[in-house]
Amino acid sequence: SSSSSSSSSSSTKMRTRALTPLYASTSFHASATPGTPANAAAHVNSIRLQRKVAPRATTSEAEWTISERDYPEGDVVLGVEVRTHSVKAALVDVANGEFQRPGLVAKVNEPYGADELIDAMRRAVDSYSEYSGPIGCSVTRAVVRQFGNESQFLEEVRGRLRRPDTCSMIHSEAAAYGEMVYGAGSLSCNDRSDDGEVCRRVIVATLGRGLGAKVLVGGQISLKDDVTHLTWQFEMALAKLLREHNLQSTAVVTPPAPDDDHDWNDVLDDEWPLGVAWSDYGNLVGKFLRKVGDAVRADMVVVTPTGCAATIPPDVLLSLLQRGIERSGDGDGDEVQSPTWKLLAAEKPQGCLVKGAARGAYVRLSARKACATVHAALAAKFGRSDAPIDADAAVTTPVDEDAAKTAARTIDVDAAVAALDSDGDGGVSAGDLVASSVDVLGVSLTDYSSQAVIRSICSEREQFNAELLASWYEAELISQSVVPVMCFADLRESLERARKASVSGNGAQFVVLEVTSDSCRACRKFERKFERIASRESMRGRATFLRLQTGVGKGKAAATVCDWLKVEATPTAIFFKGKEEVGRFVGSDVMRFDRELQSVLDGTADAAAIEQQQNADNEQTQNHEEQGAQEEEEVVVAK
């Protein structure tokens, strides 16, 4: 009917006002690469109709070519690029970097802040309503500063968007994944230096308002090679250079482009006034690149321009930087000194940061899954049923022998290493895991997943021994015992599972929620002991342990849960049976907490008695504090 049509049109306008596609709706592949089929536009339009997304106006953004495969080659991950003015999102096939659906841009409302950024991300992500998989977010440092730090940004996104499989990374890391896997840098791992050696150590540097750099060893981001201390002054040095050339502006990060009477090759002329500014710019960037490349002994440096710097032709940028790097050498006077590593100014791939964010999320989540699989297989194969409970767990109640066997916390690491060491050299490498994982652990590991496990166990080393395996196993066990809670929905789901378990008799019927804060010294002291107790009780299958981080910078989601639970101090532990609260503990006395936890789990707890005892303890503590403050005041008055 006409009324329903009018209503639908109005609804479409409301949905698309803040979401702008990166592509034209009709002449979609007008600027596509040669060889594109003539029916590509029809194919894309059919995708739009299937997703019930109305055609929208073309923007000034570059069009990203959609994959023409009938099915994706690998896993599909949603990549998101977050800036202070907009949020871009697109589904990416991580095997080849091809886009599977039209990408969207959600504008950030001004003045931008944490709430506005989250709202824009929600609109971008919700546009892919049929997708419920992992999300990779590439963010600028300006975005991170709105939330405090990157971990707080990630907690806010996971909690408020209810997407637990979300990973975040700075633009420089996303660019490293994008360039090394899908861009021009993908050839560098197979390239060879002048002496014939394979380029194993590669730096991917992002050049814009700042200079970010990531070091990759054998195609994987190196965890120990952090070069932030070598690049953090670049932004200030660039601002000073632009002021010296009267180019200071919030939107300017490079000297201006040549006018109509000149071309880009003229910026290499030191006698042209604008060429002097560009020469100084190249010298500045070259000095920082030289410092980073020499410090990590790189084989190759790949420079990826972003923002305004992306408008510079790659050959001109390469000439400017090469000249600046040679001038920044240790030669005397005007003597130039070439670096020992190669320089590559890469053309930025279409949607490089979106692709890199998707790839980075896939890498991290795959590594996490591989580690969990190996950890479970080790526990099943080499678990020690006679291992006593760690004394550091602060257990104050007697534990019988059967309970100790159930709560085995260790594995026979010597037997595990001996079984996995296929070549008999005393250590377990990635090759050993691939060769022996099926026979020994009963799981199949690929080359990549085995390398991820090795990196998790022994960081940058090539193989692990019994000592490293024991430390890693216990750390993984403790981290899996306490589940983070981001919002009220997470808590409600855990309580609902406990309620069903109490009805059926299968599973943990109790839930223990720890409410803690980063700024609380008592909380930090209590957390580690809480994790050890959680590890013990989780293996017995008696309870599920949760942790809610609250305080400054944790956002509204955590504050809402605290208000609903009426939490007035931290650390606070709340005991639930099913969905009903049966007790509450406030304070950092681990021994008293463990006693009350045991009474709750054993069914001997009296909620009223617990509350009465805690009120008495709190009142006594308050009286001691007031008495101490009064005595101090009397001393001051006497003096």
Residue pairs with C-beta under 8 A, 6 or more apart in sequence:
12 54
15 54
16 54
16 56
18 106
18 107
18 120
18 123
19 56
19 104
19 105
19 106
19 123
19 124
19 127
20 56
20 57
20 59
20 61
20 104
20 105
20 106
20 107
21 56
21 58
21 59
21 102
21 103
21 104
21 105
22 59
22 61
22 62
22 63
22 64
22 88
22 90
22 102
22 103
22 104
22 105
22 351
23 44
23 58
23 63
23 64
23 66
23 102
23 103
24 30
24 58
24 63
25 45
25 48
25 55
25 56
25 57
25 58
26 41
26 45
26 55
27 41
28 40
28 41
28 44
28 45
28 63
28 66
29 36
29 40
29 41
29 44
29 65
31 63
32 40
32 63
32 65
33 65
36 65
36 68
37 43
37 68
40 66
40 68
43 66
43 68
44 66
44 102
45 55
47 66
47 101
47 102
48 54
48 55
48 102
51 101
51 130
53 102
53 127
59 105
61 105
62 350
63 350
64 90
64 99
64 103
64 350
64 351
65 98
65 99
65 350
66 98
66 99
66 100
66 101
66 102
67 93
67 96
67 98
67 99
67 100
69 93
69 98
72 93
72 95
72 98
72 100
73 93
73 95
73 96
73 98
74 93
74 94
74 95
74 96
75 93
75 94
75 95
75 133
75 362
76 91
76 92
76 93
76 94
76 100
76 131
76 133
77 91
77 92
77 94
77 133
77 134
77 135
77 136
77 358
77 359
77 361
77 362
78 89
78 90
78 91
78 92
78 125
78 128
78 131
78 133
78 134
78 135
78 136
78 358
79 89
79 90
79 91
79 92
79 135
79 136
79 138
79 351
79 353
79 354
79 355
79 356
79 357
79 358
79 359
79 361
80 87
80 88
80 89
80 121
80 124
80 125
80 135
80 136
80 137
80 138
80 354
80 357
81 87
81 88
81 89
81 137
81 138
81 171
81 174
81 351
81 353
81 354
81 357
82 117
82 121
82 137
82 138
82 139
82 140
82 143
83 108
83 140
83 142
83 143
84 108
84 112
84 117
84 140
84 142
84 143
84 146
85 107
85 108
85 112
86 105
86 106
86 107
86 108
86 120
87 105
87 106
87 108
87 117
87 120
87 121
87 123
87 124
88 103
88 104
88 105
88 124
88 351
88 353
88 354
89 103
89 104
89 106
89 124
89 125
89 127
89 128
89 354
90 99
90 100
90 101
90 102
90 103
90 104
90 351
90 354
91 99
91 100
91 101
91 128
91 131
92 98
92 99
92 100
92 351
92 354
92 355
92 358
92 359
93 99
93 100
94 358
94 359
94 362
96 182
97 178
97 181
97 182
97 349
97 355
97 359
99 351
101 128
103 351
103 354
104 124
104 127
105 124
106 120
106 121
106 123
106 124
106 127
107 120
108 116
108 117
108 120
109 116
109 119
109 120
110 116
112 146
113 146
114 146
114 147
114 156
114 555
117 143
117 146
118 156
118 157
118 160
118 161
121 137
121 157
121 161
122 160
122 161
125 135
125 161
125 163
133 165
134 165
134 166
134 167
134 361
134 362
134 365
135 163
135 165
135 166
135 167
135 361
136 166
136 167
136 168
136 169
136 174
136 356
136 357
136 358
136 359
136 360
136 361
136 362
137 154
137 157
137 166
137 167
137 168
137 169
137 357
137 361
138 168
138 169
138 170
138 171
138 173
138 174
138 353
138 354
138 356
138 357
138 360
139 150
139 153
139 168
139 169
139 170
139 171
140 170
140 171
141 170
141 210
143 153
144 150
144 153
144 170
146 153
147 153
147 156
147 553
147 555
148 552
148 553
149 553
150 168
150 170
152 553
152 554
152 555
153 168
154 166
154 167
154 168
155 484
155 486
155 549
155 554
155 555
155 558
156 554
156 555
156 557
157 163
157 166
157 168
158 164
158 166
158 486
159 486
159 487
159 490
159 555
159 557
159 558
160 486
160 487
160 555
160 556
160 557
162 486
162 487
162 489
164 486
164 490
165 361
165 365
166 361
167 360
167 361
167 364
167 365
169 357
169 360
170 212
171 206
171 212
171 306
171 353
172 204
172 205
172 206
172 212
172 213
172 214
173 214
173 221
173 356
173 360
174 352
174 353
174 356
174 357
174 360
175 204
175 206
175 212
175 214
175 304
175 306
175 352
175 353
175 356
176 204
176 214
176 216
176 221
176 356
177 221
177 355
177 356
177 357
177 359
177 360
177 363
178 304
178 349
178 352
178 353
178 355
178 356
178 359
179 185
179 186
179 204
179 302
179 304
179 346
179 349
179 352
179 356
180 186
180 188
180 189
180 202
180 204
180 216
180 219
180 302
181 355
181 356
181 359
182 349
182 352
182 355
182 356
182 359
183 304
183 346
183 347
183 348
183 349
183 352
184 302
184 344
184 346
184 347
184 349
185 202
185 204
185 302
185 304
185 344
185 346
188 199
188 202
188 300
188 302
188 344
189 198
189 199
189 200
189 202
189 218
189 219
190 198
191 198
191 199
191 300
191 342
192 198
192 199
193 199
193 299
193 300
193 341
193 342
197 299
198 299
199 299
199 300
199 342
200 217
200 218
200 299
201 215
201 216
201 217
201 296
201 297
201 298
201 299
201 300
202 215
202 216
202 298
202 299
202 300
202 301
202 302
203 213
203 214
203 215
203 216
203 227
203 292
203 293
203 296
203 298
203 300
203 301
203 302
204 213
204 214
204 216
204 302
204 304
205 211
205 212
205 213
205 289
205 292
205 301
205 302
205 303
205 304
206 212
206 213
206 304
206 305
206 306
207 285
207 303
207 304
207 305
207 306
207 309
208 253
208 305
208 306
208 307
208 308
208 309
209 235
209 238
209 253
209 307
210 231
210 234
210 235
211 231
211 234
211 235
211 285
211 288
211 289
212 231
213 227
213 230
213 231
213 292
214 221
214 222
215 221
215 222
215 225
215 227
215 296
215 298
216 222
217 225
217 460
220 451
220 455
222 460
223 455
223 459
223 460
224 459
224 460
225 296
227 292
227 295
227 296
230 288
230 291
230 292
230 295
231 288
231 292
234 284
234 285
234 288
237 284
237 288
238 253
238 281
238 284
239 248
241 280
241 281
241 284
242 248
242 249
242 252
242 255
244 280
245 255
245 276
245 277
245 280
247 255
247 256
247 277
251 308
252 308
253 307
253 308
253 309
254 281
254 308
254 309
254 312
255 267
255 274
255 277
255 278
255 281
256 274
257 264
257 311
258 264
258 266
258 267
258 274
262 272
262 274
264 312
264 313
264 316
265 316
266 272
266 274
266 275
267 274
267 275
267 278
267 279
267 316
267 320
268 275
268 278
268 279
268 316
268 319
268 320
268 323
269 275
270 276
270 279
278 320
279 320
279 323
279 324
281 320
282 320
282 321
282 323
282 324
283 323
283 324
283 327
283 328
284 324
285 320
285 321
285 324
286 320
286 321
286 322
286 323
286 324
286 325
286 326
286 327
286 328
287 324
287 325
287 328
289 301
289 303
289 321
289 324
289 325
289 343
290 325
290 328
290 329
290 339
291 328
292 298
292 301
293 301
293 325
293 339
293 341
294 339
294 340
297 340
298 341
299 341
299 342
300 341
300 342
300 343
300 344
301 341
301 342
301 343
301 344
302 344
302 346
303 317
303 321
303 343
303 344
303 345
303 346
304 346
304 348
304 352
305 312
305 317
305 345
305 348
306 348
306 353
309 317
310 348
312 320
314 345
314 346
314 347
315 345
317 345
318 343
318 344
318 345
321 343
321 345
322 343
325 338
325 339
325 343
326 336
326 337
326 338
326 339
327 336
329 335
329 336
329 337
329 338
329 339
330 337
331 337
349 355
363 452
366 448
366 449
366 452
367 449
367 452
367 453
367 455
367 456
369 449
370 445
370 449
370 450
370 452
370 453
371 452
371 453
371 456
371 476
372 476
372 480
373 443
374 433
374 437
374 441
374 443
374 445
374 453
375 473
375 476
375 477
375 480
377 441
377 442
377 443
378 411
378 416
378 441
378 473
379 411
380 442
381 416
381 440
381 441
381 442
382 411
382 412
382 413
382 415
382 416
382 419
383 408
383 410
383 411
384 408
384 410
384 411
384 412
385 405
385 408
386 405
386 408
387 404
387 408
387 409
387 410
388 404
389 395
389 399
389 404
389 407
389 409
389 536
390 409
390 532
392 529
392 532
393 529
393 532
393 533
393 535
393 536
394 529
394 532
394 533
394 590
394 591
394 594
395 533
395 536
395 594
396 591
396 594
396 595
397 594
397 595
397 598
399 407
403 540
406 539
406 540
406 541
407 536
407 539
407 540
408 539
409 474
409 477
409 535
409 536
409 539
410 470
410 473
410 474
411 470
411 473
413 466
413 467
413 469
413 470
413 473
414 466
416 466
416 469
417 427
417 428
417 464
417 465
417 466
417 469
419 436
419 440
420 428
420 432
420 433
420 436
420 437
420 440
420 441
421 427
421 428
421 432
421 436
422 431
422 432
422 435
422 436
423 429
423 431
423 432
425 463
426 465
427 463
427 464
427 465
428 454
428 463
428 464
428 465
428 469
429 454
429 462
429 463
430 447
430 450
430 451
430 453
430 454
430 462
431 450
432 463
433 445
433 450
433 453
433 454
434 445
434 446
434 447
434 450
437 443
437 444
437 445
437 450
438 444
445 453
454 461
454 462
454 463
454 464
456 472
457 464
457 468
457 469
457 472
458 464
458 468
458 472
461 468
464 472
477 535
478 531
478 532
478 534
478 535
479 531
480 538
481 531
481 534
481 535
481 538
481 545
482 514
482 530
482 531
482 534
482 545
482 546
482 547
483 494
483 544
483 545
483 546
483 547
484 546
484 547
484 548
484 549
485 491
485 494
485 513
485 546
485 547
485 548
485 561
486 557
486 558
487 557
487 558
487 560
487 561
488 557
488 560
488 561
488 564
490 546
491 513
491 546
491 548
491 561
494 511
494 544
494 546
495 511
495 576
495 578
495 579
496 579
497 507
497 544
498 507
498 508
498 509
498 510
498 511
498 544
498 576
498 577
498 578
498 579
499 578
499 579
500 507
501 507
501 508
501 509
501 578
502 509
502 577
502 578
503 578
507 541
508 538
508 541
508 542
508 543
508 544
509 543
509 577
509 578
510 542
510 543
510 544
510 575
510 576
510 577
510 600
510 601
511 543
511 544
511 545
511 546
511 575
511 576
511 577
512 534
512 543
512 544
512 545
512 546
512 573
512 574
512 575
512 576
512 597
513 546
513 547
513 548
513 565
513 573
513 574
513 576
514 526
514 527
514 530
514 545
514 546
514 547
514 548
514 571
514 572
514 573
515 548
515 550
515 562
515 565
515 567
515 570
515 571
515 572
515 573
515 574
516 523
516 526
516 527
516 547
516 548
516 549
516 550
516 570
516 571
517 523
517 549
517 550
517 551
517 570
517 571
518 524
518 549
518 551
518 552
519 551
519 552
520 551
520 570
520 571
522 570
522 571
522 587
522 588
523 570
523 571
523 588
525 588
526 571
526 588
526 590
526 593
527 547
527 571
529 590
530 545
530 547
530 571
530 573
530 590
530 593
533 590
533 593
533 594
533 597
534 543
534 545
537 543
537 545
537 597
537 601
538 544
538 545
542 601
543 597
543 601
548 558
548 561
548 562
549 558
550 558
550 559
550 561
550 562
550 567
550 570
551 570
565 574
567 574
569 586
571 586
571 587
571 588
572 584
572 585
572 586
573 584
573 585
573 586
573 593
573 597
574 581
574 583
574 584
574 585
575 581
575 582
575 583
575 584
575 585
575 596
575 597
575 600
575 605
576 582
577 600
581 607
582 600
582 605
582 607
583 596
583 600
583 605
583 607
583 610
583 611
584 610
584 611
584 614
585 592
585 593
585 596
585 597
585 610
585 614
586 614
586 618
587 593
587 614
587 617
596 605
596 610
599 605
599 610
